[in-house]
């Protein structure tokens, strides 16, 4: 009976050692996974920074287009007014000569 108990105790000790080894390996794996997630978080932060930079660039380009649009509007207004004025002058000169 005592010998059987001693054998059972040895088996339980072996099982305990296996559980401890498994627990340690799981802890190591979880630490590795945590490190990977931290790296992924850093990468996402870098990507966020890049997107912010791209947003700033788009805002600058948008401002440039707006200013160019204003210039084109002014140019069109001036061109139209000069054309209408010249046509009026030509018509009045032609009527005056006749």
C-alpha positions as CSV (number, residue, x, y, z in Angstrom):
1,X,0.0,0.0,0.0
2,X,2.8,2.4,0.9
3,X,4.6,1.5,-2.2
4,X,1.5,2.2,-4.3
5,X,1.1,5.6,-2.5
6,X,4.7,6.5,-3.2
7,X,4.2,5.6,-6.9
8,X,1.1,7.7,-7.0
9,X,2.9,10.6,-5.4
10,X,5.7,10.3,-8.0
11,X,3.1,10.3,-10.8
12,X,1.3,13.3,-9.3
13,X,4.7,15.1,-9.0
14,X,5.4,14.3,-12.7
15,X,2.0,15.6,-13.7
16,X,2.5,18.8,-11.7
17,X,5.9,19.3,-13.4
18,X,4.2,18.8,-16.8
19,X,1.5,21.4,-15.9
20,X,4.2,23.8,-14.7
21,X,6.1,23.4,-17.9
22,X,3.0,23.9,-20.0
23,X,2.1,26.9,-18.0
24,X,5.5,28.4,-18.5
25,X,5.4,27.7,-22.2
26,X,1.9,29.3,-22.4
27,X,3.2,32.3,-20.6
28,X,6.1,32.6,-23.0
29,X,3.8,32.3,-26.0
30,X,1.5,35.0,-24.5
31,X,4.4,37.3,-24.0
32,X,5.4,36.8,-27.6
33,X,1.9,37.5,-28.7
34,X,1.8,40.6,-26.6
35,X,5.1,41.8,-28.1
36,X,3.7,41.2,-31.6
37,X,0.6,43.2,-30.8
38,X,2.7,46.0,-29.5
39,X,4.6,46.0,-32.7
40,X,1.4,46.1,-34.7
41,X,0.2,49.0,-32.6
42,X,3.4,50.9,-33.3
43,X,2.9,50.2,-37.0
44,X,-0.7,51.5,-36.9
45,X,0.5,54.6,-35.2
46,X,3.0,55.2,-38.0
47,X,0.3,54.6,-40.6
48,X,-1.9,57.1,-38.7
49,X,0.9,59.7,-38.8
50,X,1.4,59.1,-42.5
51,X,-2.4,59.5,-43.2
52,X,-2.3,62.8,-41.2
53,X,0.6,64.0,-43.4
54,X,-1.3,63.0,-46.5
55,X,-4.4,64.8,-45.2
56,X,-2.3,68.0,-44.8
57,X,-1.0,67.6,-48.3
58,X,-4.5,67.2,-49.7
59,X,-5.6,70.3,-47.8
60,X,-2.7,72.3,-49.4
61,X,-3.6,71.0,-52.8
62,X,-7.2,71.9,-52.2
63,X,-6.2,75.5,-51.3
64,X,-4.1,75.7,-54.4
65,X,-7.0,74.6,-56.6
66,X,-9.3,77.1,-54.9
67,X,-6.9,80.0,-55.5
68,X,-6.4,78.8,-59.1
69,X,-10.2,78.7,-59.5
70,X,-10.5,82.2,-58.3
71,X,-7.9,83.4,-60.7
72,X,-9.6,81.6,-63.6
73,X,-12.9,83.2,-62.6
74,X,-11.3,86.7,-62.6
75,X,-9.7,86.0,-65.9
76,X,-12.9,84.9,-67.5
77,X,-14.8,87.9,-66.2
78,X,-12.1,90.3,-67.4
79,X,-11.9,88.5,-70.8
80,X,-15.7,88.6,-71.3
81,X,-15.9,92.3,-70.3
82,X,-13.1,93.3,-72.6
83,X,-14.7,91.3,-75.4
84,X,-18.1,92.9,-74.9
85,X,-16.5,96.4,-74.6
86,X,-14.5,96.0,-77.8
87,X,-17.6,94.7,-79.6
88,X,-19.5,97.7,-78.4
89,X,-16.8,100.1,-79.4
90,X,-16.5,98.5,-82.9
91,X,-20.3,98.6,-83.4
92,X,-20.5,102.3,-82.3
93,X,-17.5,103.2,-84.6
94,X,-19.1,101.4,-87.5
95,X,-22.5,103.2,-86.9
96,X,-20.8,106.5,-86.5
97,X,-19.1,106.2,-89.9
98,X,-22.2,105.2,-91.8
